[in-house]
Amino acid sequence: MSNKYTHRLATLEDITTIKELMNLAIYELQVDHLNAEQLRAAHQFMGLDTGLIDDQTYFLILSAEGTVRETVVGCGGWGKRETLYGGSHTVGRSNALLDPSIDRARVRAMYCHPKWARRGVGTYIINLVENKARSEGFKKMTLGATLVGEKLYECLGYKVTERCVDTTDDGIEVPLIKMEKDF
């Protein structure tokens, strides 16, 4: 992993920071891929799942850790539960534990601060969560990508398995790309 960034486990005290970062990432990085209606609707499907914090599988990515310039530049995690994407508020979630011998661990809730986009934060997160999942016996991963994230995941060895849309309660369709990788 890069010496440029460090990481630490997220705690419940970090929720405000995480939500602010998520909002910036959704509204600024997705703007070329989603219309205004879809950006507002995306919050039904994107967001923080506090279960990841409880499971100790969610991380803050830091630049200049321990200095006065310390900055949270990204966040992300991995899931050992059935839910593929969505926040704690998302309908249809499942807390069922996955079986590492047959199931795919989930890459979950990856967000990069827009000022740090395309500077290795996403690659750092993927390497981190893949290593953590591997250490718990998982041999393969899956994720639900946004349109802006697809190219990064492809570059890191993920293959598209399905292009779909998730539809909000009021009928707004938000595109999603399901992707997988075997180690």
Secondary structure, 3 states (H helix, E strand, C coil): CCCCCEEEECCHHHHHHHHHHHHHHHHHHCCCCCCHHHHHHHHHCCCCCHHHHHCCCEEEEEECCCCCCCEEEEEEEEECECCCCCCCCCCCCCCCECCCCCCCEEEEEEEECHHHCCCCHHHHHHHHHHHHHHHCCCCEEEEEECCCCHHHHHHCCCEEEEEEEEECCCCCEEEEEEEEEEC
